[in-house]
């Protein structure tokens, strides 16, 4: 009886550790509390009156920006109420995503308002995915053409112009965490090389820049970028 009890306790402990290690979490056995991201604070600026002629000693303190608050938590990923109040310093991406992700609502005269990442790169949704439940069906070669936007746990997501309640993540087949908007997994496009480019818009009739509410943006008159066959592999 004593041996069975020890075996049962060991099995429960292993199950708990496995759960902590899922979807980009740190290795089993590490602390489960999220870390606060490093924020580079702005340096004080010299006042307009601080000139050699008019009191050069006067220094104007920087105007503090509103501090974002946590609007939603999904396991060890915190989604904030808005953009960070200073430049962020995410840990290096080692293939499982960054521990800090920024999302921005971006206006376009061609396709309307869409979501972009912190570098201004367009984010897309795939019509062959599902939002309820969230599931990505773009893996293998598809994910090379359309890299998923990944968040590493523990992590933070800062949306601007996007309702934080609509933001989350879904676990992919390889165990990484893919950012979602209204349940839709979001992707970058390998053919976009500059901020604001939308070369993936309408590719294959299934790829569209995602709106801040998870919908499809309107198609362009012509498909720009890769042939449709390359987008559906």
N, C-alpha and C positions, 0 to 999 in steps of 0.2 A: 504493500500500500504506500509506504514511504517513497519507494522508487517511482511509482506511478505519479505521485504528487510532484516530485522533482521534475520529471519529464514534462508534465503539464505546464509547470511554471516556466520552464525553459522554452517551450513552444510559444507561449503567450509573449514572452520577452522578444523572441525572434520576429514574431509577427509585427509587434509594435515598432521595432527597428526598421523593418522593411517598409512600413508605411511612411516613416520619416524620410526615407531615402528616395521616395517616389518623386517623379516630375521635377527633376532639377534640384531637389533639396540637397543639402550637404550630406556627407557620408554619415551613415548610422552612428549614433552615439554622440553627436555634436549638439550644442545648445540649440533650442528651437525658437528662441526669440529673435525677431527681425533686428537688423542693425540699422542705425540711422545713417543715411547717405552723407558723404562729405560734401559740404557746400562751401564753395569759395566765396567768401564775403567780399563785397566791393570795397576798394580803398577809399579813404576820405578824399574829397575833391577840394581844390582850392577855390575859394569864393571869387566871384567876379570882381569884388572890391579889393582882393589881395593882389595888388600890383606894387611895383617899387615906389610908385607915387602915392598910393593909398593903402597904407597899413598892410605890408606883406606878411604879417604874422597871423592874419585872420584865416582860419581854416574852417571850411563848411563841412559838417558831418553829412554822410550820405543819407538820403531819404530811405527809411526802411520800407521794404515791400511787404505786403501781407503774407503771413505765414500760412501755408496750406495745411489743412487738417485732413485726417484720415476719414474718407467718406465710406470706405468699404474694405473689408479684409477677406481674402480668399486663402485659407491656410496660412502660409508664411509670406504672402504677397500683399502689400498694402497699396490700395488705390487712393490717391489723394484728391482733394477737392479742386485742385487747379495746378497751374505750373509752379515749379519751385521758385523760391524768392531769391535765387542766386544761381550761378553756374554750378553744375553738378560734376562730380568726379567718379564715374562708375568704375568698378573693378574691370580689368581686362576680360574680354570675351574669349573663352577657351573652347568655343564650339557648342556651348549649351545656353548661350544667350548672355545678355548683360543683366546685372542686378538692378539697374536703373533704366527705365524706358520712359521717353517723353512722347506724347501724342498731341498733334495740333490739328484743329479744324482749319482748312485752307480753302480760300475762295478761288474759283476758276471761271473765267468767262465762257470757256468751252464746255465744261461738264458740270458746273455748279460746285457746291462746297463738298470737299472730300477730306479724308484723314491722311495725315503725313506723319512720319516719325520725327524725332528731334533734329535730324539733319535736313529735314525738308523733303525727304524722299517719299514718293507716293506709295500709299498702302492699298492693296487690292483684296477683293474677295473672290472666291471660286464658287460658281453656281453648283458644282457637284459636291460641295461640302454641305453640311447641315448645321443649323443653329439650335435646333431643339430636338434632340440633344446636340451640343457642340461636338463636331467631329471633323477632322481634316482627312480628306481623301487624296491629298497631294503628297506623295512620298517618292523616294528614289530619284529618278531622273527629273521628275516633275519638280521636286523640291530644289533641284539645282538651278532650274530656270526661274522658279518662283520661291526664293528663300523665305521660310516662315519668320515672322518677327517673334523672337523668343525672349522670355523673361526668366532669369535665373532666380531660384528661391534660396534664401530669403531675398525679397526684392521690393522695389517701389515703382509704381507707375504714376506719372504725372500728366493728366490730360488737360488740355486747354481748348476750349470750344467744343468739348465732348462731355456729355453727362457721365461722371465717374461711376454712377450706378450701372451703366451699360458696359463697363469695361471689366474684363476678367481674363482668364486663360483656360486652355484645355490641354490635357496631356496628349501628346502625340505618340505614335506607335514606337518611336525610339526612346520614349521616356522624357523628352524635353517638354517644356511648357510654352505653348504658343498663345500670344496675346489674342484676345477676342473682343469684338465690338458687337453688342447685342447678340452675343452667342456665335457670331461668324468669325472663324479664324482669319487672321489678316496676314498678308504676304507683301514682300517687296518683289520687284521685277528686275532680273539680271540685265535687261536691255536698257533700263533707266540708269544713266550715269551722272546726271546732274539734278539738283533739287528742282522740283516743279515739273520735271518731265513726266509724261503720261503715255509712254510708248506701249505700255501693256494694255491700254484701254480697248476693250472689246475683242481682244485676241481670242480666237476660237469661239466667239459668241458666248463665252462662259467666264471671262475675266473682266472685272470692272473695278475702277477705283471705288473704294468703300466710302459711304457717307458717314457723318458723325453719328448717325442712328443705326448703322449697320446695313443700310440699303445699297442698291446699285445706283451709281451716277449714270447720267444719260450718255449714250454712245456717241462717239464722234462720227462724222459723215463717212470717214474711211478708217479702216483698221490700220494703225500704225505699229510697225515693229515686226515681230516674228510671224511666220506663216501659222495658220490656224492649227495645222497638224502637229506643230511643235509644242503648242500650248496644252494639248489634251493628252499628252503621253503620261 
